[in-house]
Structure formats: C-alpha cells, structure tokens
Amino acid sequence: MKPNKHSFTRVLKNNWFVLKYGLRYSRKYIIFTCLYACLQEIEIFIEHVILIKFVFDSVQYGTSFSTVALYIGLTILFIAICFVLDSIYYQSVEPKGKELLYQKIRMDLYEKAISTDLANYDDPVYYNDYVWSANDAHNRIDATINNIRTICKSVTVIITSVSFFLFVDKVGLLFVLVSFILTLIISMITNKIGYKMRMELNEKDRKRIYLKRLFYLADYAKELRMYSIKEKFFRNFSDTHKEMNGIVQKHSKKQFWLNFSSEYFFNELILSGLYVIYVVFMTLVKGTLSFGSAVTLLNSSWRLKGNLQYMTTLISQMQENSLYIEKLRSFLDKKNDLIEAEDSIPVPNKFVGLTLRDLTFQYSQSGPQILQNVNLSIKPGEKIAIVGYNGSGKTTLTKLIMRLYDASSGEIRLNGIPIDQLKLDDYRMKISSVFQDHQLFAATLSQNVVMNHAAAGDTYLIREALEKSGFGSKLQSLRLGTETSVTKEFDDAGIELSGGEAQKVAIARVFAKPTLLIILDEPSSALDPMSEYHLNQVMLEEAEDRPVIFISHRLSTTKMADRILMMENGQIIEQGSHEELMRIDGKYAQMFNLQASRYRVVVGTS
Ligand SMILES: Nc1ncnc2c1ncn2[C@@H]1O[C@H](COP(=O)(O)OP(=O)(O)OP(=O)(O)O)[C@@H](O)[C@H]1O
C-alpha cells in the first residue's frame, strides 16, 4: 500500500475514530447535525420537486385551484418550521458543539504531550506529528463532521431522487450513474496529487516555521541584531519560497487538466447535454412524460448529479482526512517506552541512598554512547558537584537520575529499590530540580515557585523560599508581592525579570518543595558573585540531610562540595573532595588551576 493512500477499511476506521470522539464528547451536536441535514434535503425535495410537479401537472390536467392552494399552504408552513430549526442549529447547537470538541481535543493533545517520553521530542517524525496535530486537529474534526453532514444530505437526496426516477423515468438513472463513476476515478487521482503536493510543501514549510520562530521570538532577537547571521536566513527564506512555488506549479498543471476533463466531459456533456435532449424527446416527440415530470426530472438530475459529485469529493475527502487523522491517532496512541511498572510502589519518605550501577546511555539507538559504565553511590546529606567539559554527559546523567530518560543498560536504585519499580510521578515529585535552561511560566510568582496550583496560596512558605534564593529585595519592591504576574502574557501589569532574577525564582522552587533529593544544573550561572555566595550558604543549611547534586562550571563553587565528580566522554574519570583531587593532580586540578590563574590575571590587571 502506498503511504499516501489508505485502504477503504482504514479510511472508515480513521473517520469513525473522529465520529466516535464527537459522539462521546458532543453527542447532541452530532445527532442534531445529522438529523437537520436530512430534514433540509427533505424540505428542498418537497418544495422543488413534488410541489413543482404537482403545480405543472395541475395546470396540464386541470386540478381544482383550492386543492393546489391547500398544498402550497402546507408546504409554506413546513418551510417555516425548517427556518426556526435553522436558526436554533446555526446560532446555538453548532457553535457550542464545535467549541466543546475543540476544547476537548486540545486538552487531550496537551495531556498527551505532557505525559509523552522526553525522548519522543528528539524524534523529528513524532515531533512533526505533534506540531501538526496541535495545529490542525480541530480542522480535521470539522472536516469529518462536515463529511458526515454531507453524507446525510446526499443520502437523503439520493434516496428521494432515485425513488423519483424509478417512479417516473428509470433510464435517467443510467446517465447519472455513468457520469458518477467517471468523475469518481478522476477526483481520486486529483486528490492523490493534492496530498503529494501538500506533503512536499509541508517539508519546506518546516523550514519556514523555523524561520518564522527565528524572526518573531524574543529568544533570538539579541543575536540577530548583534551578528550578521540574519542574511543567511533571509537567503534561506527566499530559497524556500522559490522551492514552494516550484512545487505548486509542478502539481497544479496536472490538476488543471484532470479537473477540466472531469468537469467538461464527464459532468456537463453527459448530464447537461445528452440527458436534456433525451427528456425533451420523450416529452415532445414520444409524449410519455408530463410537463411537470419533464421539468422536475431535469431538476432532479441536476440535484442527483450534484450530490453524487459531493459523494465523489466526499470519498476522496475521507481518504485525505484519513491520512491526517492517522497522524493524530499515531500521536495519541504512541506508547511510552518509559513506563511505570504495574505493581509500582510508592516512593519512600526518607532518603537512605541512591546508587547508579554500570549505567550506559544513548539518546537514540544509532547515536553515540553518551554515558559509559557510570557507577556512583550517594549518601544522605552528601553534596556532590559534577564538573567536566561541555558535552561530557553531566546533564544527561542528572536526567537519568530524574527518570526523564531510562538508561540503555545498568540501573539506578533509590534506597535499594530500582527506580523503575517506583511510582513515576511520585518519584519525580520527590526530586527538586533547577534546570540549566529553566523556564518561568506566565503565572504568578507564587505559582512559579510552588509549581502546584493547589498549594499556591501558602504565601508565607513562598516568601521564605524566595528570600532564601536571594529574591527577597526584589520581592519587597513588588506592590503585589508573591501575587505579581510573571510576563505580560495574561496580565498587562506582569513583570519581566532579568536572567539572574529569573534564576532565583527557579531556585526558590527547591526551597518550597519538601523532597528527597536536590538536583541543580548550573544553578548560579546567571547570578552575581554575592548572590552566588549567599545561595551556596543557604543551600548547605537548607538541604540538611537531603543530598544535593549540582553541576557547575565555576570551580570556586564546587570546592565546597563533599565530593566532586570529574566527567569526561560520559565517564566519571576522577572523584573525591577538592583537596583529594588537587593532590592527585589530574584533569580536575588542571581545570581548577586554569580557572584560578585566569581569575588571578583578571584580579591582577584590574
Ligand atoms: N536530546 C538529545 N538528543 C541527542 N543528543 C543529545 C541530546 N541532549 C544532549 N545530547 C548530546 O549528549 C552529549 C552530552 O550532553 P550533556 O548535555 O549531557 O552534556 P553536559 O556535560 O551537560 O554539557 P554542558 O556542560 O555543555 O552543559 C552531547 O554531546 C549532546 O550533544
């Protein structure tokens, strides 16, 4: 099976998935949509076919005026009822039903994104599916519901019109059928080309999305102003546009010719030309059709043709929809590799020890080994510093300890229990962490510190945590204190924080959360020396018997650790206290002396 074409059962399964979703979360909307679509077509059939045939035949065969007037009156009353239902549907049922579904699908996608393995973000196919799903899922829901609406309408038209043809002129059905089959074949080919074109465009669009991010996001604004790399991206932007234009041109020529043959030969010529001649002949020459039948048969053939055309586009639309829905399903159904054991147990409340045994790790199976045979035991209250060159695996090691990734081999045990046997959320909640690329959220300072909506009201605890992290004086200057909003996303009065201030807020999380273990990845990289000194002091006091693992490139800070791990190429190559490592005069001593000598040079020249 080609990747851009699904079997009929797969198409049905995928479209059924969305319909089931709609029925589960917005049943009233879906049912009303189907029933109302059928009613609309019944109303049109009565008004445009039955009424017109009746009026023409009445004139031709001399039916009484009062009978005709009564029939017209009843039809007008029925139309009035349909108009009332029309308002109810479009003003209330549809907008409410749609909103409910959009909200639900977005929530499901966000929940899935949050619970998915971090490793999945490294997989570009999965990440693309996620970006697409987040942007387009609601359009696919709309498209599926529109298809269902069209099916209901078309099936109603087909049943009423076919019954009418069978009753009045069976031969007319042959004309319609031939046109239908030929149009179907052409539209399937056209849609396949359309999908191929969009897939090719999507690939290019990824580049455009990156460029858009680059020019819009504040993150890149400074570098773009300070360096001339922007010229490379302007060039990329114009190249991408040229490539996209080329793709559109290549495919649209084929699409034009296919559309022309379909519209002209298989629709207009057969139904608008040949069938009209046939009806006129049967009415005027043979006299087997009444005037009312001739007019309404022509009218019905247009309607039947139109709806069969809808059906042809519908089948291909369902086909196309299916391709996209499958992306959505594969995103939602993606199983995590990092799973919680069925009989997982709660995390102990006391830290006794953490051991890492023969740990190895690769981000992807074909990728390089990032960690190699790492062995480590951490005792209660121990302060461990991890140092090493860029890319030596320090952050990766802490990600494994936090169980954001699972080791490729080897194991990690907390109090002797393998961490994959512990309840996952519970385990992560019992670790306080500040990441190298920590993020603050568009929420109040309180919420940013406790990171738990329910606990955000404990002002005393939050104030204390912020003071310990060195944010105290800034906090005093804020009129709304801990209730101040961070960023202006949701609040015009929100504040923007400097890099160091933001880092202090992130660090405050550690003081506000009673955990078993503290992990800090370059916690003081943005802090001034006074703030760093203050933080180190407070951290030592506050951690008490909680072990602290911290990564730092400032070796003056790591000196105070009980144990320093020196990493190189994914291995711990040296470990011991600062004095011990200086004594063995290895890589750590070399690095420390280099930093110290630089410091002395700077001090000496100032
Ligand atoms: N998500 C990822 N996917 C693939 N490779 C990754 C990923 N994250 C990190 N790496 C690679 O793993 C190696 C170790 O990265 P890691 O961030 O652990 O190093 P580090 O010692 O913390 O470096 P730094 O001092 O620069 O922060 C690097 O070569 C990096 O390119």
The ligand as an SDF file (V2000), in Angstrom:
LIG
                    3D

 31 33  0  0  0  0  0  0  0  0999 V2000
   18.2070   15.3380   23.3540 N   0  0  0  0  0  0  0  0  0  0  0  0
   19.3720   14.9390   22.8710 C   0  0  0  0  0  0  0  0  0  0  0  0
   19.4430   14.1620   21.7880 N   0  0  0  0  0  0  0  0  0  0  0  0
   20.6300   13.7460   21.2890 C   0  0  0  0  0  0  0  0  0  0  0  0
   21.8180   14.0550   21.8340 N   0  0  0  0  0  0  0  0  0  0  0  0
   21.8120   14.8350   22.9180 C   0  0  0  0  0  0  0  0  0  0  0  0
   20.6040   15.3260   23.4990 C   0  0  0  0  0  0  0  0  0  0  0  0
   20.9230   16.0650   24.5860 N   0  0  0  0  0  0  0  0  0  0  0  0
   22.2640   16.0380   24.6710 C   0  0  0  0  0  0  0  0  0  0  0  0
   22.7970   15.3130   23.6860 N   0  0  0  0  0  0  0  0  0  0  0  0
   24.2150   15.0290   23.4650 C   0  0  0  0  0  0  0  0  0  0  0  0
   24.7220   14.3850   24.6090 O   0  0  0  0  0  0  0  0  0  0  0  0
   26.0310   14.8290   24.9140 C   0  0  0  0  0  0  0  0  0  0  0  0
   26.0960   15.1950   26.4120 C   0  0  0  0  0  0  0  0  0  0  0  0
   25.2340   16.2860   26.6320 O   0  0  0  0  0  0  0  0  0  0  0  0
   25.0040   16.8640   28.0760 P   0  0  0  0  0  0  0  0  0  0  0  0
   24.0210   17.9460   27.9590 O   0  0  0  0  0  0  0  0  0  0  0  0
   24.7320   15.7580   28.9990 O   0  0  0  0  0  0  0  0  0  0  0  0
   26.4610   17.4460   28.3780 O   0  0  0  0  0  0  0  0  0  0  0  0
   26.9600   18.3800   29.5490 P   0  0  0  0  0  0  0  0  0  0  0  0
   28.1660   17.7480   30.1090 O   0  0  0  0  0  0  0  0  0  0  0  0
   25.8530   18.6890   30.4980 O   0  0  0  0  0  0  0  0  0  0  0  0
   27.3520   19.6710   28.7160 O   0  0  0  0  0  0  0  0  0  0  0  0
   27.3610   21.2320   29.1200 P   0  0  0  0  0  0  0  0  0  0  0  0
   28.4930   21.4420   30.0680 O   0  0  0  0  0  0  0  0  0  0  0  0
   27.6330   21.8940   27.8170 O   0  0  0  0  0  0  0  0  0  0  0  0
   26.0320   21.5690   29.6860 O   0  0  0  0  0  0  0  0  0  0  0  0
   26.3190   15.9970   23.9880 C   0  0  0  0  0  0  0  0  0  0  0  0
   27.2130   15.5560   23.0010 O   0  0  0  0  0  0  0  0  0  0  0  0
   24.9990   16.3390   23.3580 C   0  0  0  0  0  0  0  0  0  0  0  0
   25.1470   16.6900   22.0290 O   0  0  0  0  0  0  0  0  0  0  0  0
  1  2  1  0
  2  3  1  0
  2  7  2  0
  3  4  2  0
  4  5  1  0
  5  6  2  0
  6  7  1  0
  6 10  1  0
  7  8  1  0
  8  9  2  0
  9 10  1  0
 10 11  1  0
 11 12  1  0
 11 30  1  0
 12 13  1  0
 13 14  1  0
 13 28  1  0
 14 15  1  0
 15 16  1  0
 16 17  2  0
 16 18  1  0
 16 19  1  0
 19 20  1  0
 20 21  2  0
 20 22  1  0
 20 23  1  0
 23 24  1  0
 24 25  2  0
 24 26  1  0
 24 27  1  0
 28 29  1  0
 28 30  1  0
 30 31  1  0
M  END
$$$$
